[in-house]
Amino acid sequence: VTKVHGTRHPLSRWTTNQRREYKALDEDASDIDLARMKKLEDIGFEFDRHHSRWEKRFAELQAFKASHGHVNVPQRCQTNPSLGRWVNTQRRQQRMR
């Protein structure tokens, strides 16, 4: 859910709160009802958007490998620029470890 007319839509605020409550589960500080959480999961609600974006890029990388036979995606990949940037970020993060 995105901003509408420069302000946050009430549904956007609500989804943000659901994600915040979900993250608080790890700290035993959440008020989220597990049955409600299950309902959200059943309709495909993404509690961890970062994880789902990573999985999407990983699937794109797998497709790139199937097509090209390697995973050496150029940083300025013509066919999928965001995949090139993502691979570059993964490499940079690995070097920082």
Contacts in CASP RR format, 6 or more apart in sequence:
PFRMAT RR
TARGET T0000
AUTHOR 0000-0000-0000
METHOD contacts of the structure
MODEL  1
VTKVHGTRHPLSRWTTNQRREYKALDEDASDIDLARMKKLEDIGFEFDRH
HSRWEKRFAELQAFKASHGHVNVPQRCQTNPSLGRWVNTQRRQQRMR
1 9 0 8 1.000
1 11 0 8 1.000
1 12 0 8 1.000
1 15 0 8 1.000
2 9 0 8 1.000
2 12 0 8 1.000
3 9 0 8 1.000
3 12 0 8 1.000
4 12 0 8 1.000
15 45 0 8 1.000
18 32 0 8 1.000
18 40 0 8 1.000
18 45 0 8 1.000
18 47 0 8 1.000
19 47 0 8 1.000
19 48 0 8 1.000
19 49 0 8 1.000
21 30 0 8 1.000
21 31 0 8 1.000
21 32 0 8 1.000
22 30 0 8 1.000
22 32 0 8 1.000
22 37 0 8 1.000
22 47 0 8 1.000
22 48 0 8 1.000
23 30 0 8 1.000
23 47 0 8 1.000
24 30 0 8 1.000
24 31 0 8 1.000
24 32 0 8 1.000
25 32 0 8 1.000
37 47 0 8 1.000
40 47 0 8 1.000
41 47 0 8 1.000
46 52 0 8 1.000
57 82 0 8 1.000
57 83 0 8 1.000
57 86 0 8 1.000
60 80 0 8 1.000
60 83 0 8 1.000
60 86 0 8 1.000
61 71 0 8 1.000
61 73 0 8 1.000
61 83 0 8 1.000
61 86 0 8 1.000
61 87 0 8 1.000
64 71 0 8 1.000
64 73 0 8 1.000
64 80 0 8 1.000
64 83 0 8 1.000
65 71 0 8 1.000
71 87 0 8 1.000
73 80 0 8 1.000
73 83 0 8 1.000
73 84 0 8 1.000
73 87 0 8 1.000
74 84 0 8 1.000
75 84 0 8 1.000
75 85 0 8 1.000
75 87 0 8 1.000
75 88 0 8 1.000
76 84 0 8 1.000
77 83 0 8 1.000
77 84 0 8 1.000
END
